[in-house]
Structure formats: structure tokens, C-alpha cells
Amino acid sequence: MSLKDLNLKREYRSCIDDIAKKFYIPVLSEGNQYDRAVGFFSSSIFSQIYKGINSLIKNGGRVRIIASPNLSEKDIVAIREGYAKRDEVIKNSLLRELKKPINAYEEEQLNYMANLIADGYLDIRIAFVENDIGFGIYHEKVGIVHDSSDNIVVFTGSPNESATAIVDNYETMDVYVSWAEGSEKDRITDKLNAFEAIWNDIEPRIKTLEFKNVTDEFVKRYKTKSVDYHGYTEIDSGIEVKEKAFFRIPENIELHEYQIKAIDNWFTSQNCGIFDMATGTGKTYTALGALSSLSKALNDDLAVIIVVPYQHLVEQWVEDINNFNVQPIKAYSYSGNKWRKEFQEALNLYNRGIVKNFCVVATIATFISDDFQKLINGFTRNFCFVADEAHNFGAQKTRNILPLKARYRIGLSATIERYGDEDGTEALRKFFGKTSIRFTLKDAIINGFLTKYYYKPVINYLSQDEYDEYEELTKKVTKLCKSSHEEFENSDYLKMLLIKRARIIAGCKDKIKNIAQLMEEHKKENYMLVYCGTNKYESSITDCESDIKQIELITKKISDIGLRVRKFTSFEDRNEREEIKAMFSTGFQIQVITAIKCLDEGVNIPNIRKAFILASSTNPKEYVQRRGRVLRKAPGKKFAEIFDFITLPRKLNEVKYIDNSTKECDMTLIKKEIDRMREFAEAAENTNAVDDLIESIYQAYGIL
């Protein structure tokens, strides 16, 4: 047979035709040369058209591909502005795409492609447009197939050269054949000449380059074994591919008894449950151990979606997951990330049973996006949904899109209860199920998983101006509290008042004086952390030229005392954060870290010996997490000290001069501060540290 003997249509549409089976495979099987110019190329195409490609190779043929580099916006700017050499930027972008295969099926695809390159059957060149502004993307889509009888088939249209393009997207292709009469022959000639001109780098305004060092690296990374093209069948999508073991506990990790019990309870509850575990007690490893047991029980036939609050936690999870024998897809926005394509292709293969497993780790911001929701709703087979810091998922926007299709579910949190949000807490319990384990911070200290600590309250007093503002806000809050239940529950104005009032407490100016005094007393010590609030101070009350955030002012004060200090906030990128952590761990390069909220969830800096908490909300979740962060064990760390900055409305010897209504206003603040002191003191070595203070407060206010 030849190309001329095929019964080809003039047009193919993916909604009607199986483009791979009806066009690609029969055409390539009769060919001996395949030329493809395309905007995007992926090795996944081989899973769909392998039979055709392999037949073409057995016919003595070869494949030539012209594709565009996958440049980020930063890459393009660097080229246009002359910050970096064009060829070097393109080479780095190509190397950046050489990622580890996500499963055995993809590994097989890449090995096949690497063999084609190594054996001289596949040649790839990179093209881009040189224009008036310096650089543009080459995005033509044309394919040309020759056979041994000089018959030619040309196709043009929307599909890229990837599995997703020809299987899942809505794509169209127009087909032209050399044995047709009339203008069709001229069209084919034009396409042939254009391809050859681009391939040989003589097409005006289009630059074509070879990157032999990149193709050499591709072969080096992905060629795992040689291929016998005449007897090769393993990549055929109709033949089951043996997968690697999916999620296995490493030999160097041994779970504790309480973690094993949590996993057993989770299985008893039909693999749905909440791991309510204090910070530092191994929530991540417990979840990965549960996934390992589930994967083994299901013969590794399992997809896993893990969602975490922040980008840095994605990276931490991925590092741990790698140790459990899995290479996950990272789903969040960063330069060069193609998670949508990777997720879509993995999902397609999983739903069709071609691959048995895959894993995605995403941020909450990505999880709630339309793109991610469309993909996660596309599952037609069972999968496991894991939510880290699961309390965050109780918010109205998030709880309404929790994936009900997930057959298996794990919610991880040190405090699953949402403060002041019973509906959110109930929604989480309804979705995730029963609590598989409750392992408190006190349990962790008693069992030696967290370090012991001493609790030291530091008393601060509101100034008259601060108190006047606090009192005015409290009166407005009290008035709202007397309104109807529905009005009270849904009041954005109330939330705004409470936030303003909390900021007064967090930003109490007395704290500036007291933290400076404490830092002076500890100026020769290391491993210190200062938690700050988000409020600002006006220039009129500081020695600064303009308004300044609390963390900026505190950092400046500490530096002025002579201590080596660095901020750890959302403005520092990942590399800066790693540098800060490394310098802090030495014990002398950095003595003090100042932080706001980004240390609350997931960041591990175990060397912290002394923590100064200037700002704590009334939400127990926040101060439980902060305490757990400080109590992580480290070599040479015998205990930790927590200096909690308590705010009182006035000095206790002044209480006798105020009236009862003012006392009532004072108590709205005092009660919350006492609740927190008791919570902190309960698990401390000096449990009675706050008893005398609380007693003196009650006596001053005449409370029995």
C-alpha cells in the first residue's frame, strides 16, 4: 500500500473523528518521512500515534520537528531588553522543560523519544520570529508525510503535537494530497518549500536553531534502555504498562504508634477522616503513610490531589512526597509552570486506565481557580483528596467547592474548629468525616515529640488615646450585638469594627518600649523570633519620617540595639527565605527573625529558642500554631521560652477610679487575654506562671 491507497477525508474534527486512529496512525504507517512544524510539541503525542511512528521508522523513515521554545514572560523581556543572550535564554528554557516523568507510562514515552533522537530517526529544531521589537513566537501548524512512491499528504489546522490536543481539545485539520488535481498541488508545493526554508534557516524573519547540547541532555536523562523498533510494543496504549509502586513508606522512616493508630482508624472510617494533630507531631508523614497504605490496598490504582495553603508548602510537600516514591505535579503559578497541561494529560490517561496513578500538589488559590475546578471535576475514577491546614477550607467560598467526587478524604489540621464559625466547622466535619486522631500539643510534649517550654507573660498597657478608640469601637460592637441574629451574623460592619479593635491591641505602643527592653537584656543570645502584627504607626508617635508598619519599626529598633536581625515575610522570595533560615540556624549570622503570619503554617525553623509574641488574635488556631512552631525539637535545645505580650486596658492600681460601665468595657479585652494566658500556661513547665497575675486582675476588678 501507499498513501494514495488510503481513504482520507478533506477535513477532520476531533468532536467527530478519532484523529489518532483515523488519520495519524494510517498515514504515518505508510510514510517514510514525517515533517512537522508546530507551536507546541510534547512527548505525550507518542502515546496516541506510536503505531504510526514506529511503522514509519520500520519503513526506514525519519521525523523532523520544528517547534517553538516555551519561554516565560521573564525570558522574553530578558531577550528584548538585552539583559541576556537570546540563544542562552532559549537553551535554558529548553533545559527547564526536561522534568522527571510522573509515572512509568510517561517514562516509557520519553525513553522511546530519546532512542529516536539517539538513533538519528528524530531531529528537532527550534524556531522563533525576529521582528521589529526583537522577538516573537513561531506558531505555525503544518504536517507533511511522504511515502516511498513520492506521494505526499499535507495537513494544517489547530492541533499542537500533544496527546491533549488530538484527544481532548476541540480541534480541526484540513488535509491536502499530492495526487489531487488543480490548486491543491500548488498548495502542497508551497508548504514543502516553506518547511525546507525554515528547517534550513533561510526563511525571512524566522530564525531556526539547533541545540545539540539540549538534545544530548535529553538522551542522557531519558534513555533508560535501547529500543527494538521491529519488535517494540510496550508503549502501545492498548497494552498495560507496569507502573512503579505508588506511595511507599521509605525504609529510613518509621511511623510512631499514634500515627499508625490514626491510619488504622482512618481505614475503619472507610478512608475518610480528620487528623487533628498539633504542629510538629508529623501530620504530613501520617497523611503520606495513610496514602501508602491505601495505594498498596488498591494495587497502586489511585490518583491523589493534595491542596495546601501556600506556595512554599507545595515545595515542602513535594520534597517529602519524593521520598515516598512519587514525583507529583506542582500546581501553582510560577514562571515556566505548565501544570494545566500536565494535570490534564495525567487525568486523561488515568480516566482511560492507561496509567494507574498520579499525584498533584496545589495551593488553595489554584484549587479555587476555574481551571483547576474544571479538571478536578473531570475525574471519572476514584481519587483521594488531602487538605493540609484543613480549617482553611471551611470558608464559604472554599467549602462549597470541596470535591464530592473524591472517594477517599483526609483533613489535616492542628485545630479543625473554625473560631466563631460553627457552620464552617460543621461543613468540614461533614465532608471529611470522623476524627481519626486527636493528638494535642500537650500530648506531644509529654511524649517527647515537642520540646518543653516556659511561659512568660509581658504586661503592656493601652495609652489614653488607644483606650478611647478601643472604648468607642466596643460601644459600636455592643450596639450591633443587640441587633437581630441574622443582622449580627452577616454584618461586614461588625467584622470591620472587630478588626480595628484587634489592631489597637496588637499595635499597643507600650509593646515597642517593652520589646526594646527585652532585646537589650538578650542582646548576646541567638535563635530568637519576634511575631509582629500587621498594623502601622503614625510618624507622629515614632522617630521615623513617615508612617511605618510594626514589623519595620520593631526590626529597626532591634537593629539599633546592635542585634543581627532579618525580616521573614511574604515579600521575601523562596531563595531569600532559605538563606535566612540557613543563616539563622548557624546561631551567629542572624540572632533574631521578625515575622508576621507567613511562619504560622508549615515553615519549619526548629532552632528557635525564644519567641516574643507581640500580636495574637483571639483565634486559638493562631496561637496554637505559633506555639507549636516554636516547640519543634532541635539539637541542643533543652527547652523554649515564650514571651507573650499581654495587653491590659490600664494599670491595675487605677481600676478603683473607673465606673462600672468602663469596667465592663475593660473586661471585653481582659477576658480574651486571660483565656489565652491560661491556654499557653496549661502545657508549660511553669503551669502556675499566670495564676498570681490573673488573681490580681480579678481582685482589681472585684471579680470572685
WOJOBEL-V69606 format. One record per residue. N is the residue number from 0. RES is the residue in one letter. PHI is phi in whole degrees, -180 to 180 (NA if undefined). PSI is psi as a letter, one per 20 degrees, with the letter a starting at -180 (999 if undefined). NEAR is the number of other ideal C-beta (glycine too) atoms within 8 Angstrom. Layout:
# WOJOBEL-V69606
n = <N N>
res = <RES RES>
phi = <PHI PHI>
psi = <PSI PSI>
near = <NEAR NEAR>
This chain:
# WOJOBEL-V69606
n = <0 1 2 3 4 5 6 7 8 9 10 11 12 13 14 15 16 17 18 19 20 21 22 23 24 25 26 27 28 29 30 31 32 33 34 35 36 37 38 39 40 41 42 43 44 45 46 47 48 49 50 51 52 53 54 55 56 57 58 59 60 61 62 63 64 65 66 67 68 69 70 71 72 73 74 75 76 77 78 79 80 81 82 83 84 85 86 87 88 89 90 91 92 93 94 95 96 97 98 99 100 101 102 103 104 105 106 107 108 109 110 111 112 113 114 115 116 117 118 119 120 121 122 123 124 125 126 127 128 129 130 131 132 133 134 135 136 137 138 139 140 141 142 143 144 145 146 147 148 149 150 151 152 153 154 155 156 157 158 159 160 161 162 163 164 165 166 167 168 169 170 171 172 173 174 175 176 177 178 179 180 181 182 183 184 185 186 187 188 189 190 191 192 193 194 195 196 197 198 199 200 201 202 203 204 205 206 207 208 209 210 211 212 213 214 215 216 217 218 219 220 221 222 223 224 225 226 227 228 229 230 231 232 233 234 235 236 237 238 239 240 241 242 243 244 245 246 247 248 249 250 251 252 253 254 255 256 257 258 259 260 261 262 263 264 265 266 267 268 269 270 271 272 273 274 275 276 277 278 279 280 281 282 283 284 285 286 287 288 289 290 291 292 293 294 295 296 297 298 299 300 301 302 303 304 305 306 307 308 309 310 311 312 313 314 315 316 317 318 319 320 321 322 323 324 325 326 327 328 329 330 331 332 333 334 335 336 337 338 339 340 341 342 343 344 345 346 347 348 349 350 351 352 353 354 355 356 357 358 359 360 361 362 363 364 365 366 367 368 369 370 371 372 373 374 375 376 377 378 379 380 381 382 383 384 385 386 387 388 389 390 391 392 393 394 395 396 397 398 399 400 401 402 403 404 405 406 407 408 409 410 411 412 413 414 415 416 417 418 419 420 421 422 423 424 425 426 427 428 429 430 431 432 433 434 435 436 437 438 439 440 441 442 443 444 445 446 447 448 449 450 451 452 453 454 455 456 457 458 459 460 461 462 463 464 465 466 467 468 469 470 471 472 473 474 475 476 477 478 479 480 481 482 483 484 485 486 487 488 489 490 491 492 493 494 495 496 497 498 499 500 501 502 503 504 505 506 507 508 509 510 511 512 513 514 515 516 517 518 519 520 521 522 523 524 525 526 527 528 529 530 531 532 533 534 535 536 537 538 539 540 541 542 543 544 545 546 547 548 549 550 551 552 553 554 555 556 557 558 559 560 561 562 563 564 565 566 567 568 569 570 571 572 573 574 575 576 577 578 579 580 581 582 583 584 585 586 587 588 589 590 591 592 593 594 595 596 597 598 599 600 601 602 603 604 605 606 607 608 609 610 611 612 613 614 615 616 617 618 619 620 621 622 623 624 625 626 627 628 629 630 631 632 633 634 635 636 637 638 639 640 641 642 643 644 645 646 647 648 649 650 651 652 653 654 655 656 657 658 659 660 661 662 663 664 665 666 667 668 669 670 671 672 673 674 675 676 677 678 679 680 681 682 683 684 685 686 687 688 689 690 691 692 693 694 695 696 697 698 699 700 701 702 703>
res = <M S L K D L N L K R E Y R S C I D D I A K K F Y I P V L S E G N Q Y D R A V G F F S S S I F S Q I Y K G I N S L I K N G G R V R I I A S P N L S E K D I V A I R E G Y A K R D E V I K N S L L R E L K K P I N A Y E E E Q L N Y M A N L I A D G Y L D I R I A F V E N D I G F G I Y H E K V G I V H D S S D N I V V F T G S P N E S A T A I V D N Y E T M D V Y V S W A E G S E K D R I T D K L N A F E A I W N D I E P R I K T L E F K N V T D E F V K R Y K T K S V D Y H G Y T E I D S G I E V K E K A F F R I P E N I E L H E Y Q I K A I D N W F T S Q N C G I F D M A T G T G K T Y T A L G A L S S L S K A L N D D L A V I I V V P Y Q H L V E Q W V E D I N N F N V Q P I K A Y S Y S G N K W R K E F Q E A L N L Y N R G I V K N F C V V A T I A T F I S D D F Q K L I N G F T R N F C F V A D E A H N F G A Q K T R N I L P L K A R Y R I G L S A T I E R Y G D E D G T E A L R K F F G K T S I R F T L K D A I I N G F L T K Y Y Y K P V I N Y L S Q D E Y D E Y E E L T K K V T K L C K S S H E E F E N S D Y L K M L L I K R A R I I A G C K D K I K N I A Q L M E E H K K E N Y M L V Y C G T N K Y E S S I T D C E S D I K Q I E L I T K K I S D I G L R V R K F T S F E D R N E R E E I K A M F S T G F Q I Q V I T A I K C L D E G V N I P N I R K A F I L A S S T N P K E Y V Q R R G R V L R K A P G K K F A E I F D F I T L P R K L N E V K Y I D N S T K E C D M T L I K K E I D R M R E F A E A A E N T N A V D D L I E S I Y Q A Y G I L>
phi = <NA -141 -57 -65 -83 -79 -94 -96 -85 -81 -148 -126 -124 -65 -74 -111 -107 -83 -60 -63 -76 -89 -123 -55 -63 -64 -68 -65 -63 -95 -91 -132 -156 -128 -111 -136 -112 -152 -73 -139 -129 -136 -64 -63 -58 -66 -68 -98 -119 -51 -59 -67 -61 -65 -65 -62 -66 -66 -78 86 -88 -146 -122 -122 -124 -111 -138 -89 -74 -91 -91 -80 -59 -65 -61 -64 -62 -60 -71 -65 -88 77 -72 -146 -69 -54 -63 -69 -64 -65 -60 -64 -67 -68 -65 -63 -81 -82 -99 -66 -64 -85 -163 -66 -66 -67 -59 -68 -58 -67 -63 -61 -64 -62 -66 -58 -68 -62 -90 82 -89 -129 -128 -123 -125 -107 -123 -153 -97 -99 -131 -63 -96 108 -163 -149 -93 -83 -134 -71 -135 -142 -128 -134 -123 -106 -122 -71 -100 66 -81 -134 -119 -117 -133 -135 153 -84 -68 -81 -93 -151 -63 -60 -62 -93 -109 -107 -78 -89 -131 -129 -137 -102 -120 -128 -124 -71 -90 -78 -93 83 -70 -62 -64 -63 -62 -64 -59 -60 -68 -61 -64 -65 -62 -63 -65 -68 -58 -93 62 -123 -77 -57 70 -113 -106 -119 -130 -100 -126 -62 -65 -74 -66 -62 -67 -59 -63 -61 -79 -109 -81 -101 -163 -78 -117 -97 -64 -83 -125 -84 -137 -65 -82 -57 -65 -86 -112 -65 -101 -71 -90 -69 -58 -111 59 -137 -69 -62 -63 -87 -118 -122 -69 -76 -59 -68 -71 -64 -63 -61 -66 -61 -65 -64 -66 -61 -92 61 61 -134 178 -113 -100 -92 -130 -62 -54 93 -103 90 -61 -62 -66 -64 -65 -68 -66 -64 -64 -64 -66 -66 -61 -64 -66 -97 59 66 -95 -160 -108 -131 -116 -116 -122 -129 -67 -131 -62 -65 -74 -58 -62 -65 -63 -59 -61 -70 -62 -56 -69 -98 79 -131 -110 -81 -86 -93 -112 -161 -81 -155 -56 86 -78 -121 -62 -60 -65 -66 -63 -60 -68 -63 -64 -60 -67 -68 -61 -88 79 -76 -115 -91 -160 -166 -138 -125 -118 -132 -86 -61 -59 -74 -57 -82 -70 -61 -60 -68 -63 -62 -70 -67 -79 -88 -66 -114 -127 -64 -149 -109 -110 -118 -112 -86 51 -63 -57 -64 -83 -83 -62 -53 -64 -86 -67 -76 -120 -60 -74 -67 -71 -68 -73 -118 -144 -135 -112 -108 -168 -78 -148 -68 -67 -93 -62 71 -139 -64 -64 -65 -63 -63 -63 -66 -66 -67 -77 -85 98 -68 -78 -77 -157 -124 -126 -78 -63 -65 -59 -66 -69 -59 -86 82 -89 -124 -80 -70 -149 -113 -105 -132 -67 -119 -84 -129 -123 -68 -75 -62 -64 -64 -67 -58 -68 -61 -64 -63 -66 -63 -61 -68 -65 -61 -63 -66 -65 -87 -78 -62 -59 -65 -64 -67 -65 -106 -85 -68 -63 -61 -60 -64 -63 -65 -64 -61 -67 -64 -68 -63 -66 -65 -98 -44 -65 -62 -66 -63 -64 -72 -70 -64 -66 -66 -65 -63 -70 -113 -66 -96 -102 -126 57 -114 -126 -121 -88 -111 -95 -100 -79 -115 -116 -73 -61 -68 -109 -129 -95 -95 -76 -143 -57 -143 -70 -57 -65 -66 -67 -63 -60 -64 -61 -65 -65 -63 -69 114 -90 -86 -134 -138 -83 -130 -131 -70 -83 -86 -77 -59 -65 -64 -63 -63 -65 -62 -61 -66 -68 -66 -68 -70 90 -140 -68 -130 -92 -132 -111 -105 -145 -113 -103 -70 -91 -66 -124 98 -79 -109 -129 -67 -73 -57 -105 -128 -121 -113 -100 -84 -136 -137 -77 -81 -78 -57 -54 -67 -79 -66 -65 -65 -65 -61 -63 -79 -94 -62 -79 -153 -55 79 -94 -83 -160 -121 -124 -118 -99 -101 -82 -88 -108 -114 -65 -163 -65 -66 -75 -100 -62 -64 -96 -106 -86 -65 -65 -70 -61 -61 -64 -57 -68 -61 -86 -61 -58 -66 -67 -66 -57 -69 -60 -64 -61 -67 -74 -57 -100 -79 -67 -101 -53 -86 -60 -107 -59 -65 -64 -63 -62 -67 -67 -62 -63 -62 -97 69 -104 -85>
psi = <r r h h i q n q r i q p p h i g q n h g h h f g g h g h h i r j p o p p p q h p p q i i h h h h j g g g g h h g g h j j r r p p p p r q q n q r h h g g g h g h i j h q p g h h g g g h h g h h i m r q q i r h g h h g g h g g g h g g g h j j h p p p q p q r p o a h j h p r p p k q n q q p p q r i j k q p p p q q a h p r m r g g g i g h r o q q p p p q q h j r r b i h g h g g g g h g g g g h g g h j l j p p i p p p q q m h h g h g h g g g h i o h r q p o h i j p i h i p i i p p p p q q p o o p p q h j p o q r g h g g h g g g h g h h k k k p r p n n p q p j j l g g h g g h h g h g g g g g h j k j n p q p o p p r g r g h h g g g g g g g h h i k k p n r p o n r o r p i p l h g g g g g g g g g h g h i j h q i q r p p p r r g h h g i q g g g h g g h i j p j r q r p p p o q l h h h i i q g h g h i j p o i i o h q p p p p q h n h p p p j m h g g g h h g h h g h b r o h q o o r h g g h g h j j h q q r q p p n q o p q q q r g g g g g g g g g h h g h g g g h h i a q g g h g h j o h g g g g g h g g g h h g g h j p h h h g g h h g g h h h h k i j r a l q p o p r a j r q p q h i j r k q h r q q q g h g g g g g g g g h h j q o q q q n a i i p r g g g g h g g g g h h i h i h g p h p p p r d i i i g o h p o m i i p h p p o o h p p r i o h g g h g g h g h h h j q q q p i o h r r p o o o o p p q h r q h i i h i i q r h h h g g g g h h g g g h h g g g g g g g h g j r h m h j h i g h g g g h g g g h j k p 999>
near = <4 9 14 8 6 9 2 9 8 5 8 13 9 13 4 5 9 5 14 11 7 9 15 12 11 10 14 14 10 14 16 9 12 15 12 13 13 14 10 11 11 12 8 12 12 12 12 12 12 12 9 14 13 10 11 15 12 8 10 5 11 10 14 13 14 15 14 11 9 11 10 9 6 7 13 10 9 10 14 9 6 5 6 8 5 8 7 8 13 15 11 9 14 13 9 8 8 10 4 4 11 11 13 11 12 12 11 11 14 12 13 13 13 13 11 12 14 8 7 7 9 11 9 11 12 14 13 13 10 9 8 3 6 7 11 8 8 11 6 7 12 13 12 14 15 10 12 6 7 7 12 13 14 15 11 10 10 8 12 10 12 13 14 13 13 15 11 7 10 6 12 10 13 9 13 12 14 9 5 8 4 5 5 10 10 7 10 13 8 8 13 11 8 10 13 8 9 13 11 7 8 4 9 3 6 11 8 12 10 5 10 6 7 11 10 8 10 12 11 7 9 13 11 5 5 5 9 6 8 5 5 10 6 7 12 8 9 3 7 3 11 4 12 6 8 13 16 10 8 8 3 3 8 3 11 8 5 11 13 10 9 15 14 8 12 14 10 6 11 6 12 11 15 16 15 11 14 13 12 12 12 11 12 11 11 16 13 13 13 13 15 12 10 14 14 10 6 8 6 12 6 16 14 15 14 13 13 14 10 10 9 11 13 15 10 11 14 11 8 11 14 8 8 13 9 10 8 14 12 11 13 12 4 6 7 9 9 7 13 8 10 10 13 11 13 15 13 12 13 14 10 7 6 9 13 11 14 14 16 13 14 16 14 12 7 12 13 10 8 5 7 13 11 8 11 11 8 8 12 4 8 8 13 16 12 13 12 15 11 14 12 10 14 13 8 6 7 13 13 6 9 10 10 4 8 10 7 12 13 17 14 15 13 12 10 13 8 12 8 4 8 6 6 12 12 8 11 17 10 6 11 13 10 8 8 11 13 6 11 7 14 8 11 15 14 6 7 5 10 13 12 8 15 12 13 9 11 11 7 12 11 14 9 6 6 11 11 8 9 15 10 8 12 11 9 9 12 8 8 13 7 5 8 5 5 6 9 11 6 6 10 6 7 10 8 8 12 9 8 9 12 10 11 13 10 13 13 14 10 11 12 12 8 11 15 11 8 11 13 8 6 9 9 3 9 7 11 14 15 14 13 13 11 10 10 8 15 7 10 4 6 10 2 10 3 5 7 12 10 16 13 8 13 14 11 10 12 15 9 6 10 5 10 8 12 11 11 12 9 5 4 9 5 8 6 8 12 8 8 13 9 8 10 13 8 8 6 6 6 11 10 13 15 14 14 11 6 11 12 8 8 11 10 6 13 8 10 14 10 13 14 13 12 13 13 11 7 9 8 10 12 10 14 14 13 14 13 15 14 12 15 14 9 8 3 4 11 5 9 14 10 15 12 13 14 11 12 14 10 11 6 9 6 8 11 6 4 9 5 5 6 9 12 8 13 13 9 9 13 12 8 9 11 10 9 13 15 10 10 14 13 8 8 12 7 8 7 7 11 12 7 7 10 11 8 9 12 9 8 10 11 5 5 2>
